[in-house]
Amino acid sequence: MDAVISPSPSVVPRVTVTELVDQLGPATMTALGPIPGHEAVTGTEFLDIADEVTDAAGTLLLAPSTASLSTARIAALASSAADRGAVGLAVKCSADRVPALAAIAESSGLAVLRVADRISWRLLDAQLTHLLGEADAGFAGPQDRGAEPLFAIANELAEHFGGSVAVEDLSRNILAYSSVPGQLIDELRTHGILARQVPASPYNDDQYRTVLRADRPIKYPRLGDEEPRVAFAIRAGALPLGTIWAIDASGDGPITDEQDERMRRASALAGAHLLDDLRTHATNQRPREDRLRTLLTGIDLTGTEFAELGIPEERGAALLAFDVPAAGPTAVAQLRSTVIRHLVLHRPDTVAVAHRGRVYALFAAGSVDEAVTIAEPMLPLVDRLVGDGVRIAVVGPAHRSGDVAGAHDLADRLLEVAAADDAGRAPRIVTVDSVRPRLVVTRVAELLAGNDELRDPAIDALFERESTLPVAETLLTWLESFGNVAQTADHLGVHQNTVRHRLRRASEEHGIRLERADQRLAAWLQLRAR
């Protein structure tokens, strides 16, 4: 199972499964069969079908990968989850499986919930976390200081911290700011409010990356003209939505327990508001796609892209590049849709884009082998829905935002090397290990083409006349046969004396020297590159 996504310790959930289903509505989730009991939901947890169900008391299990399971396997899974205290199992399924899953709900005593196909698992997790968090008490009394909730949240915090507060989105746009009389404010915050954008600073990228990855508020001390600041991420479940920054008028001292609690409550409320806006405007994937395009080009990186995508830098991310030979825009768009629908079942953090005639997907993975395991089942699916001949390059893991552009270039190179394999030996899933020899030869060919001094003019001359081409072919075959004349003759279909004659011509007429190992290596590389 993945890590538990649960409310903060200060939240005391009072929401039942029935209430969650009612609040989400039939467009998001419906119950299949009866919902037994009235136990409170204490949190959500992603369920990996390959693992055993452990203690899950009060947990609503989210199971993205059950579509491929048999009805008997799902029944066993539901029974095991019920035995370990889970209150529900959320799945996606086709209409023809609804009666069977309803029967499983009734027999196991576990609520089985059907998630709408259009709802991503990440967004569902965020919605559930929002609803569970709303069961807690309100934030420091009624918020009646303004019509805009984010401005009210900022004002509440500013009254406590004594300094200006800003609520920002992931693009560092200032969405709301406090306007409490007498609040402490510095020049940096003033410029940000006037421009509604955080001013550029050499410290920004590192600070935002730290804040978005942290599970508690971060205190930054006074730095030059900047007053001390307390910052905390705004999240809905595992989905980053923005940040809150509060100038602390009390100085550089450590964060107090009350400040910590205030920031957490403000973050939860701001997250609820931003999540509602996310649902209303259906912007869940577009900002993520924009982040991936930025990563692929390597231009205007902030360094916080991994945190914004919910990918841990320590684990890293794998990049998959999908290539369809001679595909038009329609086929590429269909390929992207197919890729994202498959991958999010196994990796809810997946983001995919169509870029320059190919499709690229990024998700958390600690090794190339792990990513290959995810990619392999896609080949027959893509062949059926998009067309034969799709090839997938797998590169990674990348551990920093700046690594992805290099992974992008390498993935393109792998696809090009595989496509140029005349013998058709290149695999459908291409990794560095699988095509390294051809990768070396291709890179050497580029090096030789751009540097005349590295090439032997005598070898180049063999390709200038029709009569000397057999000498070049024989020389290359002889080198690849480790100097075995009989094997060379057999491969070329000529007599052994013909091979010896051509080798003498290479030496005596053209001056090609092959006595030393380094001479033979250099000659083979030049001939192979041609």
N, C-alpha and C positions, 0 to 999 in steps of 0.2 A: 504494500500500500504506500501511497505517497504521504507526505506530511499532512497532519491534520490541520484543516482551516477552521478555526473556531473563534468565537468572540473573545475579546480581551477579558482579563480576569475580573474587571469591574462590572461586566455585563452579566445579568442574571436572566437567562432566556426563559420566556414563558409562552413560547409559540409551539403549538402542536402541528402535526403533519397536516391535519385537516385545514387548519388556519393558513398554513403555507400554501397549500394547493388553491384555496379560495382567493388568497391575496395575489398570487401569481396569475391566476386566471387560466381558462382553457386554451388560450392561444400560446401559453408557455408550457403548462404541465397539467395532466389529467391523471386521475387515479384509475387503475385497472383493478376492478374488484373492490372489496370492502377495505376500509382503513380501520384496523382494530385498535382499541384502546385510545387513551388521551394523554400518552406520555409526551413530555416536552422534548423538543429537538435541542440538543446541546451543541451541535456543530455539524459540519459536513466533512466528508473525507472521500478522496478519489480511491476507487477500488481497482487494483490490478488483478485481473482474472488469473494471472499466473501464480499469485500468492495466496496463502491461506488467510481466511478472515480471522483477525485477532480480536481482542476486546473492543467492542464497538458500542458500549452502553450509551443510549440516547443519540446515536449518530445516524444521520441520513447519508447513506452510501451512494456516491455517484459512480456509475459503471459505464464508461464510454465504450468499452470493447466487447460488449455482450452480443452484438449483432451476429457474430459468427458462431456463437455457441448454440448447441442443441437445446431443445426444451428441457430435457432431462438434466443437462448440466446447469441450466439456470435455476431449475427447481432445487438442486442440491446446494447451489450458491445461496439462494434465498433462505433455505432451511438453516444453513450454517450461520448466516448473518443474524437470523432471528434468535438462534441459540445463544449468540454472543451479545445480545442486547440491542442490536440495531433497531431503529424505528421505521426504516423505509429503505427501498432500493429504487434509484432512479435510472431508467434505461431509455434507449431509443429503439423503436421496433417498427416493422411494417404492419399494415392493418390486418393482414391475415394471421398474425401471431397474437393479436389482442386477446382472443378467447382463452388461449393456452396460458398466457401470462396472468389473466384474471383468475384462472383456476389455481395457479401457483400461489397467488396472493391469499386466496381463501384457505388453501391447504397448509401453507407455511405460517400463517398468522402474521405475515410481514406486509406492510403497505408496499405495493409495487406501483411506481409512478412512471407514466410515459411522458418523455420530454419531446416537445415539438422539434421536428427536423431542422427548422430554420434557426433555432436557438443554439448558439455555441456553448460548449461546456464551460468555458471560462466566464462567459457572461452569466450563465445560470448560477455558477458558484458565487459570482459577485452579487447577484440579485438575492440569493439566499442569505448571504452574510449581511446584506443590508437589512433584510426583514428580521433576522435574528437580533441584530443590533438595535432595531427600533423598539424592541421589547423593554429596553432599559429606560430609566428615568430621563426626563428632559434635561437639557443643558442649562444649568444655572437659572432656572425660571423661564418664563415666557419670553420669546424673542420678539419684542414689539418695537425695535428701534429702526426698522426700515422695511420696505416691501421686499427687498432682495435678500433671501436667506443668507447668502455668502457674506454680504456686507454686515448683516446682524451678527454672524459668527465672528467676523473680524473685530467688530466693536466690543463684543463680550470679552474676547481675549485681550484686547488693548486695555480695557479697564483693569484687568488683573495684572498684566505685565507692566503697565505704565508706559508702553512704547508702541509705535506704529506696527500694525499687523498687515501682512499681504497674503492673499490666497492666489496661488499660481497654478496654471495647467502644465502639462508636460513640455510644452514648447516655451515655457518661461514667460508666458503672457500673464499679466496681472489681471485676474478676473474680478477681484474685490479687494478693498483696503479699508482700514478703520478711519474714523473721523471723530475720535473722542477728544474733547477740548483738553489741552495741556499735555497730550501724549508726547513722548520723546520721539524725535524723528531726525534722521541725518540726511546728508546731501544725496547719498546713493538711493535711499528710499524715495526721496522727493522726485529725483529724475525718473525713477521707475514708474511712479504714479502718473507723472505727466505724460510719459510715453506709453504707458500701459504695457511696458516690456522691461524685463530685468536688464539693466545696463551690463555691457560686456566687462568681464573681469578675468584676470589670469587664474583666479581661484575658483571660478564658477564650476567648471567641469568636475573637478575633484569633489567639491562640496555637494553638488547635486547627486553625483553617483553614490556618495556615502549616505546621504539622507534617504535616497530611494531604496537602498539596501538594508538600512537599519530597522530594527524592530522596536526602537525606543527613540524619544526626542534627542536631538543632538544640540549641544551648546557650542557656539563659536565665539571666542573672546573678542575684545575690542581689537581692531586692526586698522591702524592709521586713523582716518576720519570716520570709519565705520563703527557704529555702536555694537555692543554684544548682541548676539542673536540666538534664538532658539528655533530650531526647524524640525519638522516632522512630515513624513510622507502621508499623502491621502490615498487610501486604498479601499477597494471593495473586494473582499476576499483576497485573492492573489493578484488582482488586477490593479496596477498603479494608475492613478488618475491625476495626481498633481502633488503640490507641497504647500505647507503653511509655514510662514516665517514671521516671528514676533521679535521685535527689538525689546531687550530686557533692561528696563530702567534701573534695576537693582544692581547692575554691574556684572563683573566677571565671575561671580561665585557659581558653585555647581547648581544644577537644576534641582529644585525642591520637589518633594512628592506631590504637592498641590499643583505646581507648574506642569509636571509630567501628566497628571490626571486631566488637567484642563486641555492640554494639547491633544491628548488621546480622544477626549470627548469631541473637541472641535473637529478633529480629523474624521471621526465617525459621521458627524452631521454633514460636513462638507462632502464626504464620500457619497452619502445618500443623495445629496442634491445633484452632484455631478453624474452619478449613476442614472438618476431619473432623466437627466438631459441626454445621457448616452443612449438610453433606451428610446427616448422620444425622437432623436435625430438619426438613429441607426448608424452611429459613427464608430462602432466597435472595431471594425477591421480597417477602415481607411487610414486613421492615424498610424496604426501598426504597419500598414503597407508603406506609408511614407517613410517610416523609420527604416524599414528594410531597404528601400531604394537609396536612402542616404548611406546606409552601411555598404551597399554594393558599389557605389561610386566612390566612397571614401571622402566625399566633399562636405564641408561644413559639419563635421562630427562634433558632438558635444561631450562624448565620453559616457553619457548616461543611457545610451540606447538599449543596452542589455537589460539594465534595471527597468526601463520603461516597458520592455517586452516581457518582463517576468522571467528572464533567463539568468541563472546564477553564473557569475563570471568564473567561480572556482571550478564548476563542472564543465563549462564551456558549451559551445553550440556547434552543431554540424550543419553544413550547407549542402543541399541537394540541388543539382542543376539538371533539368529535364530538356532533352532536345528531340524534336520531331523533324525528321528529314523533309525538306521542302514544304513545311507547314505554313498555312496562311494564318491571318489574324483570328479567324473563327476557330480553327483547330487549337491554336495556342490558348485562347480564352477557355475553351472546353477542357483543355489539359489542366489549366490552373484550377478550375472548379473541381475537377476530379481529384487533383492532388490535395487540395485543402480539405475536401470532404473525407478523404481516407486518413490523412495524417492526424487531424484533430481528434480522431477516435482514440489514437494511441498517445499523442503528444498534444494536450490541449493548448500548449503555449506556441504552437506552430503559426508562423506567418508566411504567406506565399504571395509572390507577385509575378506578373508577366513583364519581361524586360528584354528588349531587343531580340524578339523572336524566340526566346526561351523562357522557361518557368523556373524560378528559384524559390526554394523553401528553406526556412531556418527554424531550428528547434533545439531544445536542450539535449545534449548527448555528450557523454564523456569519452567516446572513442569512435573511430570510423566503423569498427565492427558492429557496434550498437546501432549506428545509423543504417548500415547495410541490412541488418536484420529487419528494420522497419521498412526499408525500401523494397526488399525482395517481393513481398506479396502484391506490390502495386503493378508489377509488369503485366501479368495476365489481365488485370483490370483495365489498365491503360490501353493495352492492345485491343481489347474488346470495345472500349468506348471512344478512343481517339484514333487508333490505327496502329498497324504493325511498325516496328522499327524504332520505337522510342528508346532512347538510351539515357541512363541516369549516371551522372558523375557525383561521387560522394567525397567531400573534403572536410577536414576538421581534426580535432575540435579547435575552434577559435575562442580565445579567452578574453579578448578585449575588442571594443568597437572597431579599432583600427586594423584588426586582423581580418575582418570580413572582406574588405576590398581585395586583399591578397588571395584569400580563399576563392573569391569570385573569379579572379584571373586564372588561378590554377584549375578550377573546375572547367572553365572554357577551354583551356589548353588540353585537358584530359579528353574532352569530347571531340576536339579537333584531331587529336592523335588517334583516337579510336576510329573516327570516321575515315581516316586516311589509310587504315589497315586493308591493303588490297587482298590479303589472304582471308579476310573475314574471321580472324581469330580473336578479335577484340571482344571482351565480354559485354553483356547488356548493361551491367552495373560496373562502372569504371572507377577504380581507385588508383592512387599512386602506385601501390604495390603491384597491381595487375598489369600496368602498362609502363613500368619504370624503364625497361630497355628502350622502348620506342620513344619515351619522353627524353631520354638521354640523347638518342640519335637525332631527334628533331631539334633539340637545343643546340647540339653540335653543328647541325646543318645551318642553323641561323648564324652561329658564330663564324663558321667558315665562309658563309656567303658575304659577310660584312668585313672580313679581314683577309685580304689577298695574301699577306705574308704567311698565313697559317696553311695555305694550300700548296701542294706540290704541283708546279706548272706541268710537269711531265704527265701526271695523272689527268689533269684537266685536258691535256692535248689528246688523250685517248678518246675523248667524247666529241672531238671536233670533226673526225672523219669516219665515214661508214666502215672503212676497212679495218679500223683499230677498235671498233666497239666489241668484237669477240674477244680481244685481248683484255679489255676492261672486265667483261663478264667472267672470263676464265680466272683472272686475278682475284676478283671478289669471291668466287666460289672456292678457289684454292685456299684462300685465307680462312673462309668459314669452315673449310674441311680440315683445318689445322695442318695444312701442307701435305695432305694425303692425295697423291696424284690419281690413284685408282678410284677413290671416292669422287673426286672432282670430275673425272671422265665419265663415270656412271651417271652423275647428276646432270651433266651437260649433254649426254648421249653422243660423245665423241670418243675417238681412240686415245689411249694414254699418250701416245707419241704426239698427238695434236696438242694436248695439254702442255707437254714439255716444250714443244716448239713455241707456243704462245708465251710461256713463261720466259724463254730465252729472248724472245722479241722485246718483252717488257723490260728486261734487264739490259740487253745489248743495244737495241735500237732506240729505246726511250730513256734509258738511264735510271730506271726505278730501282731503288735499293731496298732489299727486304732481308738483309742478313740478320739485323738485330730485332729484338722483340718490340722496341719502341717504334722502329720504322714500320714493322708490320701493323702495329696498332694504328699509327697515324694514317697509313695507306688504307686500312679497312674502314676507318671512320670516314675518310674522304670519299671512298667508293660507295659506302653504304648511304651516305648523305645524298648522293646523286640518284 
